[in-house]
Each structure stands twice: as C-alpha cells, then as structure tokens.
Amino acid sequence: MLARMASHRCPAPRAIAVLFAVILACIGCASTIAMQPQIVLLGEQHDQNDHQRQAAAEVRKLAAAGRLGGVVLEMAERGHATTGLPAGASEAQARAALAWNDRAWPWERYGGIVMAAVAAGVPVYGGNLPGSAMREAMADAALDRAIDERARGILLHAVRDGHCGLLPEAQLPGMLRVQIARDRAMAQSLRDALAAAGGRQVLLYSGAEHAARDRGVPLHLQAGGLPGHSMRSIVYGQGDAAEAFDERRAAITTLRPDPCEALRKQLEAKPAR
C-alpha cells in the first residue's frame, strides 16, 4: 500500500515543475506585453513612396499579431474615421469616411496604409487640425506657451527650414502656432484612439516633424500624462538629430524635383498686396 501511495506521489514534483514553467512563461508574456509601447509614431518624408510602403507593411504586421487597435493619420482631419466600415469596405467608402483630400494627400501614396487597416478591421482616425481651424490657430497667442522655449526654438527653425527660408519673418509666429495646434490635435486624436483600443497599440503616421520627441506630438502626449516610455518614435530614411527619435529605419530614396524651387515659383506668382 505504501509503495502504491508513493508511486502516486512521485509524479507530483514533475507536475509542480511543469506548472512552475507555465507560470514563468505567462509572466514572461505579460512582461513582453507590458514592454510594448502604447503608441507608435511613424515619421515620413511626404514624397517618399518607400516610407508609405513600409508603413502599410507595419500596419499589416501589427494587425496580424492582434496588437493594433487604431491608426491615426496626419493626412485626414479630426472628426473623420472609418469606424463602422466592414473589413471588406471599398477604397471609395474609406475615402468618403475620412473626407479624404486627394489634392493635398494623393490617395495613391496613402491608400495602402488606410486599406491595410480597414481590411484588418482596425479603425483609421483623422488626426490633423481641420482646415477651418487654421486661421483661429494662427491668432491664438496661448499656443505660444504650449511648449517650452527650447522646443519653440527647434520648431521655429524647422518651420523656417520647411518653407525653404522663403516665408517673411512676420508670418513665422502664425505658422509656428499652426504647427503646434496640429501637433496638439494629433495628440488628442491618439488619446481618443487609445481609449477605444481595448489595451492594444495605436499608431500615428505623420511627417517626421510631428513624430519628433523634442518638438512634436510626443511633447503634447507627455503634457497630457502619457509617460515617455509608453511611446516609441520611429523615422524613415535620413532625418535630423538622432535624439529626436527612438529608431531610424532605412528606406529607399526616390529623387524628386526640388520642392523649394516649386515653392519659390508659387510665392513669386502671388500678386503683391
């Protein structure tokens, strides 16, 4: 009888070891999930097709892993979203839901990102400041205090450089306010998307300036209470200072006409006031 009882007790240590291994594995999985940033920011150069191709692939990868709860785009305005569209929705339906402005943001570049999310049942949200709010933002002096002096200096240089140094100095304060207002709008869109994401990650796709930690959307997310480790900023291709981003991803560069030359001609064509 004792021998028989012993034979029943012997497997117990093995069972405990297996259980212990399972517990450790679960803890490891939980730790891995906890380490994932809540928000991923992807910064692009708008005229580079390989950036958009990689972003669409990132959306598919995160969605296939069940980790993606929403995509926020600079390329569509706040207040528009694909929520409610079926996974089999057409491109026309997605464009209509987002009130897509093809003249400003060619669908042939960005449609792949949108449709990768829609096909996976992941909502896409417009993140940008509505055009109707631009003039109000330019006159809103309160925006001057939304970021500190160091960030203002970096952003002012970026705005000046982004307009090829061709804007009159008198216009720069208003343009800077618009940039800040756009960053704040995208940050709020991300917070809204995160609240609806059910614990999954949310991705922002925008120009690199908006994704930069030292001057863009991350500043406003942190001001709203999101800790820095809860977000990861990634830039494609060649960008500026490494400290502005957590990761830089290589990309194929497509040579384009000089955008400064096009802007110069556009400004010269405007009638004098």
DADAVEN-V72337 format. One record per residue. N is the residue number from 0. RES is the residue in three letters. PHI is phi in radians with two decimals (NA if undefined). D_LAST is the distance of its C-alpha to the last C-alpha in Angstrom with 1 decimal. Layout:
((N;RES;PHI;D_LAST) (N;RES;PHI;D_LAST))
This chain:
((0;MET;NA;106.6) (1;LEU;-1.09;105.0) (2;ALA;-1.09;104.2) (3;ARG;-1.15;102.6) (4;MET;-1.12;100.6) (5;ALA;-1.11;99.5) (6;SER;-1.12;98.4) (7;HIS;-1.35;96.1) (8;ARG;-1.42;94.7) (9;CYS;-1.01;94.0) (10;PRO;-1.17;90.9) (11;ALA;-0.97;89.3) (12;PRO;-1.03;87.9) (13;ARG;-1.11;86.4) (14;ALA;-1.09;84.7) (15;ILE;-1.12;83.4) (16;ALA;-1.10;82.0) (17;VAL;-1.08;80.3) (18;LEU;-1.07;78.9) (19;PHE;-1.10;77.7) (20;ALA;-1.13;75.9) (21;VAL;-1.10;74.2) (22;ILE;-1.07;73.0) (23;LEU;-1.09;71.7) (24;ALA;-1.09;69.9) (25;CYS;-1.11;68.3) (26;ILE;-1.10;67.3) (27;GLY;-1.08;65.8) (28;CYS;-1.10;63.8) (29;ALA;-1.09;62.6) (30;SER;-1.14;61.5) (31;THR;-1.08;59.6) (32;ILE;-1.10;57.8) (33;ALA;-1.12;57.1) (34;MET;-1.32;55.6) (35;GLN;-1.16;53.1) (36;PRO;-1.14;49.6) (37;GLN;-1.24;48.4) (38;ILE;-2.20;44.9) (39;VAL;-1.99;44.1) (40;LEU;-1.89;40.5) (41;LEU;-1.91;39.7) (42;GLY;-1.83;36.6) (43;GLU;-2.04;35.3) (44;GLN;-1.78;32.9) (45;HIS;-1.06;31.2) (46;ASP;-1.77;31.8) (47;GLN;-1.96;35.4) (48;ASN;-1.09;37.9) (49;ASP;-1.19;40.8) (50;HIS;-1.12;39.3) (51;GLN;-1.19;39.1) (52;ARG;-1.10;42.6) (53;GLN;-1.16;44.0) (54;ALA;-1.13;42.4) (55;ALA;-1.08;44.0) (56;ALA;-1.15;47.3) (57;GLU;-1.14;47.0) (58;VAL;-1.06;46.5) (59;ARG;-1.09;49.6) (60;LYS;-1.13;51.6) (61;LEU;-1.16;51.0) (62;ALA;-1.18;51.5) (63;ALA;-1.12;54.7) (64;ALA;-1.46;56.0) (65;GLY;1.28;55.3) (66;ARG;-1.78;53.0) (67;LEU;-1.78;49.7) (68;GLY;-1.89;48.7) (69;GLY;3.09;45.1) (70;VAL;-2.19;42.0) (71;VAL;-1.90;38.5) (72;LEU;-2.06;35.5) (73;GLU;-1.12;32.0) (74;MET;-1.35;31.3) (75;ALA;-2.36;31.9) (76;GLU;-1.48;30.7) (77;ARG;-0.96;33.1) (78;GLY;1.75;35.1) (79;HIS;-2.07;36.1) (80;ALA;-2.79;39.4) (81;THR;-1.64;42.1) (82;THR;-0.98;44.8) (83;GLY;1.69;47.3) (84;LEU;-1.34;46.9) (85;PRO;-1.29;50.2) (86;ALA;-1.07;50.7) (87;GLY;-1.63;50.9) (88;ALA;-1.06;47.5) (89;SER;-1.46;45.6) (90;GLU;-1.08;42.2) (91;ALA;-1.07;40.8) (92;GLN;-1.15;42.1) (93;ALA;-1.14;40.8) (94;ARG;-1.10;37.3) (95;ALA;-1.15;37.4) (96;ALA;-1.09;38.7) (97;LEU;-1.65;35.9) (98;ALA;0.87;33.2) (99;TRP;-1.14;32.3) (100;ASN;-1.76;28.9) (101;ASP;-1.22;29.9) (102;ARG;-1.19;26.5) (103;ALA;-1.39;25.7) (104;TRP;-2.35;29.4) (105;PRO;-0.94;31.5) (106;TRP;-1.04;34.8) (107;GLU;-1.06;36.8) (108;ARG;-1.48;36.1) (109;TYR;-1.87;36.7) (110;GLY;-1.04;39.0) (111;GLY;-1.09;42.0) (112;ILE;-1.18;41.4) (113;VAL;-1.06;41.0) (114;MET;-1.26;44.0) (115;ALA;-1.09;46.2) (116;ALA;-1.26;45.9) (117;VAL;-1.05;46.3) (118;ALA;-1.10;49.4) (119;ALA;-1.61;50.9) (120;GLY;1.32;50.3) (121;VAL;-1.73;47.8) (122;PRO;-1.21;44.9) (123;VAL;-1.95;41.3) (124;TYR;-2.06;38.7) (125;GLY;-1.24;34.9) (126;GLY;-2.02;33.8) (127;ASN;-1.38;30.0) (128;LEU;-1.08;27.8) (129;PRO;-1.04;26.8) (130;GLY;-0.99;23.3) (131;SER;-1.17;23.3) (132;ALA;-1.73;23.9) (133;MET;-1.10;21.1) (134;ARG;-1.10;18.7) (135;GLU;-1.08;21.7) (136;ALA;-1.12;22.7) (137;MET;-1.06;19.5) (138;ALA;-1.69;20.2) (139;ASP;-1.51;23.9) (140;ALA;-1.14;25.0) (141;ALA;-1.09;28.5) (142;LEU;-1.17;27.7) (143;ASP;-1.11;27.5) (144;ARG;-1.79;31.2) (145;ALA;-1.31;32.1) (146;ILE;-2.34;33.0) (147;ASP;-1.36;34.5) (148;GLU;-1.08;32.9) (149;ARG;-1.08;34.4) (150;ALA;-1.12;33.1) (151;ARG;-1.08;29.6) (152;GLY;-1.11;29.7) (153;ILE;-1.12;30.8) (154;LEU;-1.22;28.3) (155;LEU;-1.08;25.4) (156;HIS;-1.09;26.5) (157;ALA;-1.14;26.9) (158;VAL;-1.16;23.4) (159;ARG;-1.08;22.0) (160;ASP;-1.20;24.4) (161;GLY;-1.14;23.9) (162;HIS;-1.85;20.3) (163;CYS;1.08;21.7) (164;GLY;1.21;20.3) (165;LEU;-1.70;16.8) (166;LEU;-1.35;15.0) (167;PRO;-1.05;13.6) (168;GLU;-0.98;16.5) (169;ALA;-1.14;14.7) (170;GLN;-1.54;14.4) (171;LEU;-1.11;18.1) (172;PRO;-1.02;19.9) (173;GLY;-1.17;18.4) (174;MET;-1.15;19.2) (175;LEU;-1.11;22.6) (176;ARG;-1.09;23.3) (177;VAL;-1.09;22.7) (178;GLN;-1.08;25.1) (179;ILE;-1.12;27.6) (180;ALA;-1.12;27.4) (181;ARG;-1.19;28.0) (182;ASP;-1.08;31.0) (183;ARG;-1.14;32.3) (184;ALA;-1.10;32.1) (185;MET;-1.18;34.0) (186;ALA;-1.10;36.5) (187;GLN;-1.18;37.2) (188;SER;-1.09;37.6) (189;LEU;-1.15;40.1) (190;ARG;-1.10;42.0) (191;ASP;-1.11;42.2) (192;ALA;-1.14;43.3) (193;LEU;-1.13;45.9) (194;ALA;-1.12;47.3) (195;ALA;-1.72;48.0) (196;ALA;-1.51;49.2) (197;GLY;1.07;52.8) (198;GLY;1.50;53.1) (199;ARG;-1.54;51.7) (200;GLN;-1.33;48.8) (201;VAL;-2.15;45.2) (202;LEU;-2.02;42.8) (203;LEU;-1.89;39.1) (204;TYR;-2.01;37.3) (205;SER;-2.70;33.9) (206;GLY;-1.12;31.8) (207;ALA;-1.03;33.7) (208;GLU;-1.02;31.3) (209;HIS;-1.27;32.3) (210;ALA;-1.49;35.9) (211;ALA;-1.21;36.1) (212;ARG;-1.16;38.5) (213;ASP;-1.52;36.8) (214;ARG;-2.70;33.3) (215;GLY;-1.90;33.3) (216;VAL;-0.95;35.1) (217;PRO;-0.97;38.5) (218;LEU;-1.04;37.4) (219;HIS;-1.36;36.7) (220;LEU;-1.16;39.9) (221;GLN;-1.18;41.9) (222;ALA;-1.09;40.3) (223;GLY;-1.52;41.5) (224;GLY;1.84;45.0) (225;LEU;-1.46;45.4) (226;PRO;-1.16;47.3) (227;GLY;-1.01;46.0) (228;HIS;-1.27;49.0) (229;SER;-1.51;48.3) (230;MET;-2.36;45.4) (231;ARG;-2.33;45.1) (232;SER;-1.82;41.9) (233;ILE;-2.17;42.1) (234;VAL;-2.12;39.7) (235;TYR;-1.65;40.1) (236;GLY;1.22;40.0) (237;GLN;-1.45;38.7) (238;GLY;-2.25;36.8) (239;ASP;-1.64;36.4) (240;ALA;-0.84;38.9) (241;ALA;-1.07;42.0) (242;GLU;-1.21;42.2) (243;ALA;-1.34;39.1) (244;PHE;-2.37;41.3) (245;ASP;-1.47;44.9) (246;GLU;-2.70;45.3) (247;ARG;-2.07;43.7) (248;ARG;-1.94;44.7) (249;ALA;-1.13;44.8) (250;ALA;-2.60;42.9) (251;ILE;-1.29;42.6) (252;THR;-1.69;39.3) (253;THR;-1.75;37.7) (254;LEU;-1.21;35.6) (255;ARG;-2.19;32.1) (256;PRO;-1.05;29.2) (257;ASP;-1.08;27.1) (258;PRO;-1.15;24.6) (259;CYS;-1.16;22.4) (260;GLU;-1.15;22.2) (261;ALA;-1.14;21.0) (262;LEU;-1.16;18.3) (263;ARG;-1.06;17.2) (264;LYS;-1.15;17.0) (265;GLN;-1.12;15.1) (266;LEU;-1.22;12.3) (267;GLU;-1.18;12.4) (268;ALA;-1.36;12.2) (269;LYS;-1.26;8.9) (270;PRO;-1.15;6.4) (271;ALA;-1.22;3.8) (272;ARG;-1.83;0.0))
